[in-house]
Amino acid sequence: MSIFYYTSKAQDGKIKSGTMEARDKQRLAQALRQRGFLLTSAKIIGEEKKKKHIVQEIFKGILGRVSLVEKLMFTRNLSVMIAAGFSLHKALEVLAKQTKNANFKKIINDIVLSIKKGQSLDESLAKYPRVFNDFFVNMVKVGEKGGNLEEVLKILANHLKKEHDFITKVKGAMVYPAVILIAMIFIGILMMVLVVPKIAGMFEELKTDLPFSTKIIMAVSMFLKNNLIIGIIGLIVIVFILVRFFRTNKGKHILSWFFLHFPFFKNLTKKMNCARFARSLSSLMESGVPIVESLRISSQTVDNVFYSESLMKISNEVKKGTSLKENLEKYDIYPVLVSQMIGVGEETGELSNIMNRLADFYEEEVKNVTNNLTSIIEPILMIIIGAVIGFFAISMIQPMYSMMEGL
């Protein structure tokens, strides 16, 4: 993702400029076109400017992040207050006062000012893509145009609630393996710093020939013993570089391919992405967003790059008049059940309801998998731990047996 400084022109000749985050100029142009503006020029904000504000952005991202729960409560309360007869800007002012997150409070107050200046709610929300994504903005836009903003906000709040429950279940299942992995790394560092140097000293005194694996362990041990802080910093830097790499386009493709082909993650990845796709499409269509636009927006809500790219291509094909079912059957990443259910929805005119049921089904499937995840992960962790301990034991004990045989 890059931050662009752009200028654009509306149909009435109005010129608009500003900054927006997008993957490339094509995505930037698409986002602006959805808001009624034609991109005239765009350039990536210079590296010097990004470096100047990097510390500020890091702290803003960590301390000022707007959580999914906060967006859920904001959406739900806004719907209730509009139903109670509050004007839009008055309801937002009340929500700003109730919000404890300083960054979110500032954003809401800025939205209030924009609305008072005559801008629509969706235009005001679109200025903050990191908080309100295309999915959120487009649903609000449909609600404003249709005069049923209260109902659309209810649908949106329900969607965010389902999304929160879904993410919570998946994250909860990842806690156990994450704790085990961290404990393994911590114990490994202690062994390298406290235990291995003593054994290495004995080998040096006896001046015996050592296997290559033993030499590697001893070299790593001596480095950590003499440069523990540098070693920890190096580990953090490696993790940071990997995280940054997997956020690039190439990195996302590699990670997405891995999760779609590795036996342990394959089925879970398919179920998670199908659940998100179905839930997003159902919510958008229920709000009145056309099918082609719903598919385009849904492509931005799934995590896996291959699902995102396929939905963008399917959106273009459906625009030409082909059925959604036929296009989904071209991709093996969608289970047969998905295309069959969607085919039924298209024939009966109940596609939104079918997608809602499909989302419920796959969310329940993910729930069942995550509930049993601990029992699935435990044997895999035991194999990994056993392999690491075995490698360590063989590397350190084998030279001892060799010395004993030579006595």
C-alpha positions in Angstrom: 0.0 0.0 0.0 1.2 3.5 -0.9 0.0 6.9 0.1 -0.9 9.1 -2.9 -1.3 12.9 -3.1 -4.0 13.3 -5.8 -6.1 15.9 -7.6 -9.4 14.9 -9.1 -12.4 16.5 -10.9 -16.1 16.0 -10.4 -18.8 16.1 -13.1 -19.8 19.6 -12.1 -16.1 20.8 -12.5 -15.4 20.8 -8.8 -11.7 20.2 -8.1 -10.7 18.0 -5.2 -7.2 17.2 -3.8 -5.9 15.3 -0.9 -4.1 12.1 0.2 -5.4 8.6 0.1 -3.9 5.1 0.7 -4.2 2.6 -2.2 -2.3 -0.3 -3.7 -1.6 1.5 -7.0 -3.0 4.3 -9.2 -5.6 2.0 -10.7 -7.1 1.3 -7.3 -6.9 5.0 -6.4 -8.8 5.9 -9.6 -11.4 3.3 -8.9 -12.0 4.5 -5.3 -12.3 8.1 -6.5 -14.6 7.1 -9.3 -17.0 5.5 -6.9 -17.2 8.8 -5.1 -18.0 10.7 -8.3 -14.5 12.1 -9.0 -12.2 11.5 -12.0 -8.5 11.2 -11.2 -6.4 13.8 -12.9 -3.0 13.4 -11.3 -1.4 11.3 -8.5 2.0 10.8 -7.0 3.3 8.8 -4.1 4.2 10.9 -1.1 8.1 11.1 -1.0 10.1 8.8 1.2 11.6 11.8 3.0 8.1 12.9 4.2 7.3 9.4 5.3 10.5 9.1 7.3 9.9 12.4 8.9 6.5 11.2 10.3 7.4 7.6 10.8 7.6 7.8 14.6 4.4 9.8 14.8 2.6 7.2 12.6 3.8 4.3 14.6 2.5 5.8 17.9 -0.7 6.9 16.1 -1.2 3.4 14.8 -0.5 1.7 18.1 -2.0 4.1 20.6 -4.7 5.7 18.4 -6.0 2.6 16.7 -9.7 2.4 16.4 -10.8 -1.2 17.4 -13.6 -3.2 15.7 -15.6 -3.0 19.0 -15.4 0.8 19.0 -16.6 0.9 15.4 -19.4 -1.5 16.2 -20.6 0.6 19.2 -20.3 3.7 17.1 -22.5 2.2 14.3 -25.1 0.7 16.6 -25.5 3.9 18.7 -25.7 6.1 15.7 -28.5 3.9 14.3 -30.4 4.1 17.6 -30.0 7.9 17.9 -31.1 8.6 14.3 -34.2 6.4 15.0 -34.8 8.5 18.1 -35.0 11.6 16.0 -31.5 13.1 16.5 -30.1 15.1 13.6 -27.0 13.5 12.1 -24.5 16.1 13.3 -26.1 16.2 16.8 -25.9 12.4 17.1 -22.2 12.4 16.1 -21.5 15.2 18.6 -23.0 13.1 21.4 -21.0 10.0 20.3 -17.8 12.1 20.2 -18.3 13.1 23.8 -18.9 9.4 24.8 -15.8 8.1 23.0 -12.8 7.5 25.2 -10.4 6.9 22.3 -8.8 10.3 21.7 -8.0 9.6 18.1 -11.5 8.3 17.3 -13.0 11.4 19.1 -11.0 13.7 16.9 -12.1 11.8 13.8 -15.8 12.0 14.8 -15.4 15.7 15.5 -13.8 16.2 12.1 -16.7 14.4 10.5 -19.2 16.7 12.3 -17.4 19.7 10.9 -17.5 18.2 7.4 -21.2 17.6 7.6 -21.9 21.1 8.8 -20.0 22.3 5.7 -22.5 20.4 3.5 -20.6 17.2 2.8 -22.5 13.9 3.0 -21.7 11.3 5.7 -20.1 8.9 3.3 -17.8 11.6 1.9 -16.8 12.5 5.4 -16.1 8.9 6.4 -14.1 8.3 3.2 -11.4 10.7 4.5 -10.4 8.1 7.0 -9.8 4.8 5.1 -7.9 3.2 7.9 -10.9 3.5 10.1 -13.8 3.3 7.7 -13.0 1.0 4.7 -14.8 0.9 1.4 -17.3 -1.6 2.7 -18.4 0.7 5.5 -18.4 3.8 3.3 -20.5 2.3 0.5 -23.1 0.9 2.8 -23.6 4.3 4.4 -23.7 5.9 0.9 -26.5 3.5 -0.1 -28.4 4.3 3.2 -28.1 8.1 2.6 -29.3 7.9 -1.0 -32.1 5.5 -0.2 -33.3 7.5 2.8 -33.0 4.4 5.1 -29.7 5.2 6.8 -31.1 3.9 10.1 -31.8 0.4 8.7 -28.5 0.2 6.8 -26.6 1.1 10.0 -28.5 -1.7 11.8 -27.4 -4.1 9.0 -23.8 -2.8 9.2 -23.8 -3.1 13.0 -24.9 -6.7 12.8 -22.2 -7.4 10.2 -19.5 -5.9 12.5 -20.8 -8.0 15.4 -20.6 -11.1 13.3 -17.1 -10.1 12.2 -16.0 -9.4 15.7 -17.3 -12.8 16.9 -15.6 -14.5 14.0 -12.2 -12.9 14.6 -12.4 -13.5 18.3 -12.9 -17.2 17.8 -9.9 -17.5 15.4 -7.6 -15.4 17.6 -8.6 -17.3 20.7 -7.6 -20.6 19.0 -4.2 -19.1 18.1 -3.3 -18.2 21.7 -2.2 -21.7 22.8 0.3 -22.3 19.9 1.6 -18.7 20.2 2.3 -19.2 24.0 4.1 -22.5 23.3 6.2 -21.0 20.5 7.3 -18.0 22.6 8.1 -20.4 25.5 10.2 -22.5 23.2 12.2 -19.5 21.9 12.7 -18.3 25.5 13.9 -21.7 26.8 16.1 -22.1 23.7 17.9 -18.8 24.4 18.4 -19.7 28.1 19.9 -23.1 27.0 22.2 -21.4 24.5 23.4 -18.8 27.0 23.7 -20.9 30.2 24.0 -24.6 29.4 25.8 -24.9 26.0 28.9 -22.8 27.0 29.7 -25.1 29.8 29.5 -28.2 27.6 31.5 -26.3 24.9 34.2 -25.6 27.4 34.6 -29.3 28.1 34.9 -30.1 24.4 37.6 -27.4 24.0 39.7 -28.8 26.9 39.6 -32.3 25.4 40.3 -31.0 21.9 38.1 -33.5 20.2 36.7 -33.4 16.6 33.1 -32.2 16.6 30.3 -32.8 14.2 29.2 -29.9 12.0 25.8 -29.6 13.8 27.6 -29.3 17.1 29.9 -26.6 15.8 26.9 -24.6 14.6 25.2 -24.8 18.1 28.4 -23.8 19.8 29.0 -20.8 17.5 25.4 -19.6 18.0 25.8 -20.1 21.8 29.1 -18.2 22.0 27.6 -15.3 19.9 24.5 -15.1 22.2 26.6 -15.3 25.3 28.8 -12.4 24.3 26.2 -10.4 22.4 22.8 -11.3 24.0 21.3 -7.8 23.5 22.5 -7.7 19.8 21.1 -11.1 19.3 17.7 -10.2 20.7 17.6 -7.0 18.6 18.6 -9.0 15.5 15.7 -11.4 16.1 13.3 -8.5 16.5 14.7 -6.9 13.2 14.3 -10.2 11.4 10.7 -10.5 12.6 10.0 -6.9 11.6 11.5 -7.4 8.1 9.4 -10.6 7.6 6.3 -8.8 8.6 7.0 -5.9 6.3 7.8 -8.3 3.4 4.5 -10.3 3.9 2.7 -7.0 3.6 4.1 -6.4 0.1 2.2 -7.7 -2.9 4.7 -10.5 -3.5 4.8 -11.4 0.2 1.0 -11.6 0.3 0.9 -13.9 -2.7 3.5 -16.2 -1.1 1.6 -16.3 2.2 -1.8 -16.7 0.6 -0.4 -19.6 -1.6 1.0 -21.3 1.5 -2.2 -21.1 3.5 -4.2 -22.5 0.5 -1.9 -25.5 -0.1 -0.5 -26.5 3.3 -2.6 -29.4 4.5 -3.2 -28.1 8.0 -4.4 -24.6 7.0 -6.0 -25.4 3.6 -9.5 -26.2 4.7 -9.6 -23.6 7.4 -8.4 -20.9 5.0 -11.2 -21.8 2.5 -13.9 -21.8 5.1 -12.7 -18.4 6.6 -12.6 -16.6 3.3 -15.9 -18.1 2.1 -17.5 -17.0 5.3 -16.2 -13.4 4.9 -17.1 -13.3 1.3 -20.7 -14.6 1.9 -21.2 -12.3 4.9 -20.0 -9.2 3.1 -22.0 -9.9 -0.1 -25.1 -10.6 1.9 -24.9 -7.4 3.9 -24.1 -5.2 0.9 -27.0 -6.7 -1.2 -29.4 -6.4 1.7 -28.5 -2.7 1.9 -29.3 -2.2 -1.8 -25.8 -2.2 -3.3 -25.8 -3.7 -6.9 -24.3 -7.2 -7.3 -21.3 -6.0 -9.4 -20.4 -3.3 -6.9 -21.0 -5.7 -4.0 -18.5 -8.2 -5.5 -15.9 -5.5 -6.0 -16.2 -4.3 -2.4 -16.3 -7.9 -1.0 -13.0 -8.5 -2.7 -11.4 -6.0 -0.3 -12.9 -7.8 2.8 -11.3 -11.2 2.3 -7.8 -11.9 3.7 -6.4 -14.2 1.0 -5.0 -12.5 -2.1 -6.3 -15.2 -4.5 -9.9 -14.8 -3.2 -9.5 -11.0 -3.6 -8.2 -11.2 -7.2 -10.8 -13.8 -8.2 -13.7 -11.7 -6.9 -12.4 -8.7 -8.8 -12.3 -10.7 -12.0 -15.8 -12.2 -11.3 -17.2 -8.7 -10.7 -16.0 -7.7 -14.2 -17.5 -10.9 -15.8 -20.8 -10.5 -14.0 -20.9 -6.9 -15.3 -20.8 -8.4 -18.8 -24.0 -10.5 -18.1 -22.7 -13.9 -17.0 -24.0 -15.6 -13.9 -22.2 -15.5 -10.6 -22.4 -19.3 -10.2 -20.7 -20.0 -13.6 -17.8 -17.7 -12.7 -17.3 -19.2 -9.2 -17.1 -22.7 -10.8 -14.0 -21.6 -12.7 -12.0 -21.3 -9.4 -11.1 -24.4 -7.3 -10.7 -22.2 -4.2 -14.5 -22.1 -3.8 -16.1 -25.3 -2.6 -18.9 -26.8 -4.7 -21.4 -26.0 -2.0 -20.8 -22.2 -2.5 -21.5 -22.3 -6.3 -24.5 -24.6 -5.9 -26.1 -22.4 -3.2 -25.5 -19.3 -5.2 -27.0 -20.9 -8.2 -30.2 -21.6 -6.2 -30.2 -18.0 -5.0 -29.9 -16.6 -8.5 -32.7 -18.8 -9.8 -35.1 -17.9 -6.9 -34.1 -14.3 -6.6 -33.1 -14.8 -2.9 -29.4 -14.4 -3.3 -29.0 -12.2 -0.3 -30.8 -14.6 2.0 -28.8 -17.6 0.6 -25.5 -15.8 1.1 -26.6 -15.0 4.7 -27.3 -18.7 5.3 -24.0 -19.6 3.6 -22.1 -17.2 5.9 -23.8 -18.8 9.0 -22.8 -22.2 7.8 -19.2 -21.5 7.2 -18.8 -19.4 10.4 -20.2 -22.4 12.3 -17.7 -24.6 10.4 -14.8 -22.3 11.4 -16.1 -22.4 15.0 -16.0 -26.2 15.0 -12.5 -26.3 13.6 -11.2 -23.7 16.1 -12.8 -25.5 19.0 -10.9 -28.6 18.1 -7.7 -26.7 17.1 -5.9 -27.4 20.3 -6.2 -31.2 19.9 -5.0 -30.8 16.3 -2.1 -28.5 17.1 -0.8 -30.5 20.1 0.6 -33.4 18.2 2.2 -31.1 15.6 3.8 -29.0 18.4 5.0 -32.2 20.0 6.7 -33.3 16.7 8.3 -29.9 16.3 9.5 -29.8 19.9 10.7 -33.4 19.7 12.7 -32.6 16.5 14.3 -29.6 18.1 15.2 -31.4 21.3 16.4 -34.4 19.3 18.7 -32.3 17.1 20.1 -30.6 20.2 20.6 -33.8 22.1 22.3 -35.6 19.2 24.6 -32.7 18.4 25.7 -32.3 22.0 25.7 -36.0 23.3 27.2 -37.7 20.2 30.7 -36.1 20.8 30.5 -37.3 24.4 29.9 -40.9 23.3 32.8 -40.6 20.8 35.2 -39.5 23.6 34.1 -42.3 25.9 34.7 -44.9 23.1 38.2 -43.5 22.6 39.1 -43.9 26.3 
